[in-house]
Amino acid sequence: MSSSEALQASHQANIQDQFSRQAEIFADAPELHNEDVLALLVNAADPGPTDAALDIACGPGTVCIAMARHARRSVGLDATEAMLAQARRLAAEAGVANVEWRQGDVYALPFEDACFDIVTCRFAFHHFERPADALREMARVCVPGGRILVCDAVASDDPRKAEAFNRMELLRDPSTVAFRPLATLLDLFAREGLPQPEVRFFQIPAEREKMVTRSFPADDDYDGLRAMITDSVAGDAMGMGARFEDGTVLLAYPSVVLVSVKPGAA
Ligand SMILES: C[S@@+](CC[C@H](N)C(=O)[O-])C[C@H]1O[C@@H](n2cnc3c(N)ncnc32)[C@H](O)[C@@H]1O
C-alpha cells in the first residue's frame, strides 16, 4: 500500500469510527431535522413526481426521506452501516416506501452514468479529502439538465478565522478534513465544468454544551473543546458569531446550499 493509500485508509477508518459512534445521537439531533432547512433544500432541488433522487453521504437519511415525499424514487448512499441502520428506522417511522439505501463510497458511486435527476449532498463535503472527485461522481450519475446540490457549512473568508474554526472542528470531530470558504466550493463547480451554482445562505444555531456533549473529540479532550468555543467569543475568532448568553456560549455555523444544473439537454 502506498503512503497516500495508507492515509486514505486511515481517514476512512476515522469516518467509520466517528459515524458509528455518532449514528444514534446524530439521527436524533433536532437541528438536523429542522423543517426550514429541509424546505430550503427541497425548494432548491425542486423534486417532481417523475424524478429519481440520490443523496450521497446520506447519514441517517434525513434529506433522502424529505426528497422521497416529492420524488418517484429516492436513494441514500453512505459508507457507515450504523448510519444506514438509523436511516432505515427513520424511513419506517416516516412511512415512506419509495426509498432505497446503499452502502458505498462517494468516490466510486455504484450507479450507471446519468441515472438520477437530482443528486444531493448535505453536511459531508467537509469530510471529503477529494471534494472535486466527489463532485465529479455526483455529476457523472446526474442526467443532463438535472440538479446537483451541495449543502455545507462554510469557513470564514478571513484565513485566521477559518483556521481557528477548522482547528475547533478537527478537535470536535477528528474525521473532519476541512470546512472550506464559499469561494473554494464555487471553484469546485467551475473546475468540473458545471455552471456557477445558485447560492442560498442559512445559519445552523449551536450552543456550547450541546456541541461538547454530543461530540467524540480527539483524545476525549472535552475541556479543550469547551475552552476553544469559549475563547472564540473574543473578536469572533472562529467567524461563528460566538457570544455569551445565559451562562453559555451561543454561536452558529454559516451554511450554504449550492445548486447547479448539469449542462446538456433536459
Ligand atoms: C456529518 S454526516 C452527514 C449526514 C447527512 N448527509 C445529513 O445531512 O444529515 C457525514 C456522513 O458522511 C459519510 N461519509 C463520509 N465519507 C464518506 C465516503 N467517502 N463515502 C460515503 N459516505 C461517507 C459518513 O458516514 C456520515 O454518515
The ligand as an ORCA input file, in Angstrom:
! r2SCAN-3c Opt
* xyz 0 1
  C     -21.990     14.745      9.041
  S     -22.688     13.292      8.364
  C     -23.950     13.990      7.310
  C     -25.117     13.082      7.135
  C     -26.268     13.602      6.268
  N     -25.830     13.986      4.946
  C     -27.041     14.734      6.916
  O     -27.067     15.834      6.363
  O     -27.644     14.506      7.956
  C     -21.466     12.801      7.210
  C     -21.704     11.426      6.588
  O     -20.761     11.259      5.532
  C     -20.481      9.867      5.431
  N     -19.254      9.731      4.638
  C     -18.063     10.317      4.876
  N     -17.172      9.971      3.926
  C     -17.830      9.150      3.053
  C     -17.465      8.466      1.854
  N     -16.221      8.548      1.356
  N     -18.397      7.746      1.205
  C     -19.659      7.636      1.714
  N     -20.066      8.261      2.847
  C     -19.159      8.999      3.510
  C     -20.368      9.437      6.886
  O     -20.517      8.042      7.039
  C     -21.517     10.247      7.526
  O     -22.697      9.495      7.597
*
